[in-house]
């Protein structure tokens, strides 16, 4: 029991660095969306064809890995909390930012996308819920889908949190750890994920992020989350994964090659759909494992900037897409080369996010709550003779 508590207390720095890296990758992925042929919220008139295969490949594994990392983070966040305490914490961290963003950040983005239809943002506000769901109507949650899905997953697992502290759960988890901590043993999770998708994607083939018709992908992300929660919080599994990181990297390279062969050279048919499904899921899993293994080996250490970056990364996620859409709308109208457009969009978006976060959000408790952060600690000074003690009241 004491060893289990001690394990939970030990900070897994590599998880922080992996989360930070993944959110930053989301930012640059969305920069790429502006310059690819596929319709996005704002688009350049010039596209870069070389981005297509890169974007496809990145799209395969980024979000599944982010859900897996979220599962790991949830395990450590629960700690000794009761189910009710955990639910209240998730409400603060997920539901409040989602709700406020839904009524503030997202309407701003939709307005910029349809700015030619309205005289001003004030003119748009009465119409922010016109026409039904986006893209036909104005109702959307854009990038906040990730936060909504995490919140719903939190609701689903809350009734089972007491079970996760039971002897039966520890026995089941122990057997799974024994299997998956063998050489390349984590691949035994793949059949579960693949079978679920072979069944569900017959009925829900497309990723919509709309929830009500996105159940195949919701279950897909849920399985990655549960894998992170149950398996990747085991020191034994992580140790074996770190030792096998090169093997998982080779597996990633192999399935990357197969992925592009299927896309470019296999003729469209029902067989191609099944091959694509199995290959893409295996690629997502393999790439995630390789990334975790290498980050665990080389980045499992603290740094003076880690804590600040880890605190800022959630507001960064919330702000990054509004910043890109707003900045992109204006920069794309400039008569400059497309390389400079991309550079200016990146630069001005990062500056605007940094200024908003550093000088406004992190300083005001009401905005810290809105952006999913903990309230600032209050400093209370108590004078006793010549000695002044500083007490930090944890919120």
N, C-alpha and C positions, 0 to 999 in steps of 0.2 A: 504493500500500500504506500509506504513512504517513498519507494523508488518511483512509483507511478506519479505521485505528486511532484517529486523532484523533476521528473522528465517534463511535466507540463510547465514547470516554472522556467525551464531552460529556454532562452530565446532562440528561435530558429532563424538566424539572420539571413540565410539564403532564401527563405520564403519572402522576407521583406524585399530583398533585392530583385527576386523574380517578379513579384507583383509590380514593383516600380518599373522594371524593364518592360513588362507586358503592357502597362497603361501607356507608357511612352510610345510603344510600337503601335498602339491604337491611334495615337495622334498622327504619326507619319503614314499609317495606312489610309487614314481619311484625307490626308494631303494628296496621296496618290489617287484617291477616288475623284478628285477634282479634274485630273488630267487623263482619265481613261475614257474609252468610248461609252461605257455604261452610264446611263442617266443617274446623276446624284443630285443633291440639293442645289449646288451651284456647279457649273461645268465650264471648263475652258473650251474655246472654239477649236483649239489645237489639242490633239491627243497624242500620247506616246505609246505606240503599240508594244514596245518592249516591257511596259508595266504589266500587261495582261497576265503572262504566266507567273510573274512574281506575286501579283495580287491574289491570283488563284491559290498559289501555294501557301501564302501567309494566311489567307482566309480559312484554309483547312484546319489549322491547328491552334491559332491564337486564342479564340474564345473558349474552346473546350479546355485548354490549359488554364485559362483564367478562372473558370469554374472549379477546376480541380484545386487550384491554389486557394480559392475561396473556401473550399471544403476543409483544407488544412487549417486555414485561419480560424474557421468556425470552431474547430475542435479545441484550439488553444483559447479562443475567446470565451467558450463556455466555462472552463475552469470548474469552480465550485458553485457556479450560479444554479439557482433553481430554474425550472422551466419558465416560470413567470418572469423571473429576472432576465432570463435570456430573451424572452419575447419583447419585454420592454426595451431592452438594449437594441434589438433589431428594429423595433418601431422607430427609435430615435435615429439610428444609423442609416436605415433604408427607406422606411415609409415617408418620413418627413421630407428628406431631400427629393424623393420621387414626386411627392404631391406638390411641393412648392415649385419644383422644376417644371412639372407638367403645366402649371398655370402661369409660369413666368418665362423660363428659358425657351421652352418649345414654341410657344406662340411667337416669340421674337424671331426664331429661325424660320417658321412657316411664313411669317410676314415678309422677311427678306427674300425668300424664294418667290413670293407672289407680289412683290412690291409694286409692280406695274398696275396691279388691279385696285390699289388703294392710294388715297392722297397722302396718308400718314399712318403711323402706328395707332394713333387714337381712332382713326377711321376704321382700322382693322379690328380693334378690340371687340366691337359688337358682333363681328362675324367670325370670331375665333373658333366657334363650334358649328359653323355652317357646313352643310354638305355631307356630314357623316365622316367616316374614317378616311384618313390620308391614304393614298395620294389624291383621291377624287375630292374629298372634303378637307377641312382644316384641322380635324381632330387627330392628334398624333402624340406619341411619346418619344419618337426619334431614338436617340442613343440611350434614353433612360430605360429601355426594355431590359437591359442587363440588370439594373437595380431592381426593377419590378420582379424579374424572374428569381433573383436571389431572395427577395422578400417572401415570395410565394413558397419557395423551397424551405425557408425558415419556418413558415407556418406549418408546412407538411411534416417537418421533422420534430417540431416542438413536443407533440404528444409522446414521442418515443425517447425523449432525452433521459427520462428515469430508467428506461430499459437499458440504455447504453452504460448505465452504472451497475448493471446486474451481473451476476456470475455467469448466467447463460450467454449474455451478449459477449462477455470477455472470452468465453470458451469458443463461441463461433468465430469471433474476430481472431483469436489465437490460431485456429485452424487455417483461416484464410491467410494469415501472416506466414504461417509455416509453408504454405504452398507457394505464395508469391515471393518469398524471400530466397527461393532457390534461384539458380542461374537462369536468367531470362524468364523467371517465374511469373512476372507481372503480365506476360502475354496471355496468361490464363483468364484474364479479365476480358480480353477481346471478344471471345465467342458470345458473352452475355450482351455486350454492346451491339455487336453485329446482328445478332438474332432479333433484338428489340427493334432495330431499325429496318431490318428486312420485313418485319411485320407491319410496323407503324407507317413507314413511308409509302406503303401501298395506298393508304388513306389520306396521309398528310405529306405529300411529296416535297413541298417547297418550304424553305425557311422564310417566314413572314415577320417574325418578332411581334406578332399581333396577339399571341397567346391562344385565343379562342380557336384558331385553325393551325396552330404551330405545335401540336402535341408530340409529334415525332421528335422534333428538335428539343422540346422542353425535356422529354425523357432522356434524350441524349446528353444534355447538359447536366441533368440530375444524376445520371450514372457517373459522370466525371466528378461531380461534387462529392458523391458518396464514396467514390474511390479515394479521393483526397482525404475525406473525413476518417475513413476506416483503416486505410492501408498506409498512406503516405505520412501518417503521424507515428508510425512505428520506426524506431531507430534501426531495428534489424532490416526492415524493408529498404529504408533509405541507404543503409550501409551497403547492402548487396547491389542496389541500383547504382550507387556511385562506382562500385567496382566494375559493374557491367556497362558503364556509360558508353564505351567505345562500341560494344556490340549493338546497343540500341541506336547509336549513330549510324553504324553500317546498315542496320535495318531501315532507318530513316532514308538513307541514300538509295537503297534498293527500291523502296516503295515510292520514292519520289520519281525515280526513272520509270517504274511501272505506271505511275499516275499520268505522266506526260505521254507515254506510249498509248495508253487507253484514250486520252483526250484527242491526240493528233492522228493516230494511225488505225484505231479500231473503228470499223464502220458502225453507224448508229443502229442499235438494235436492243432488244430486251436483254440480251446477254451483256452488252456493253453497260447497261444501267446497273446490273448486278455487280459486274467487275469494278465499275467506278465506285459504287457504294462500299464494297469490301475494302478496296484499295485506299480510298480516302479516309475511312475510319481507322484503318491500320496505320496509315501515315500520320494522322492526328495523334494517335496514341504513342507511336514510336518517337515522333518529334518532341512530344511533351516529356517523355521519359528521358530522352537524351538531354534536353534542356535542363531538367531538374538535376540529373546526374552531374553535369558539368558545372552548373551554378553551385551545387552543394560542395563540390570539391574546391572550387576557386573563389567563391564569394561567401562562404559561411563565416564571416567575421564582421565585427562592428566597425563603423567609421563615424567620424564626428558629424557627417552630413546625413547619415542614414535616418536618424530619428526625424529630422526636419523634412526630408524627402518623403518618408513614409506617412507623415501627417498631411503633407500637401498633396499627395497623389490622388486622393479622393476628390477634393475640390477641383484639381486639374482635370480629372475625367469629366466632371459635370460641366466644366466651362469650355473644354477644348473644342467641341463641335459648334456651339454658338459662335465662338471666336473665329473658327475657320470659315464658317458660312458668312458671317458679317464682314470679316476682312477680305475674304475671297470675292465677295460681290463687288467691292470697290476696286481691288487690285486688278481683277480680270478686265476691267474697262480701260486700264492704262495701256498706252501704245508702246509697249516694251516687249522684249523677247519673252518667250514662255519660260525659259530657264529663270530669268529674273522675276517673273511673276511668281513662280514656285518659291524662290528664295524669299521674296518679300512677304508672301503669305505665311511662310514658316516664321520668319523673324517677327513680323507685327503681331501675329497670333500669340506667340510665346511672350512677347513683351506685354500685351494686353492682359493675358492670363496672370502673369507674374505680378503686375501692378495691382490688379484686382485682389489677388490673394494676399500679397505681402502687406499692402497698405490699408486694405479695407476688411476683407473677410476674416483673417486670423486675429484681428484686433477687437472685433465686436462679437460678444457672446451670442447674440441673436442670429448673426450670420454664421457663426461656427456651428450652431445647431442646424440651421438650414442646409449647410453643406456637409453634414454628417460628421462633424468634428466634436471632440469633447470640449466642454466649457473651460475657459481659462481659469487657472487656479487663482484664488485670492490670497494675497499676502497680508498676514496679520502680524503686527509688531507688538511684542510685549516687553516692556522695560522693567527690569529688576535691578535696581542700583545702577551699576555701571555696565550691566550686561543687557544686550538686546537680542532676544531670540526671535527667529523668524519661523512661523508655523505655516505650513502649506496645507490649506484645506482642499482635499481632493473632492472634486464634484462627481 
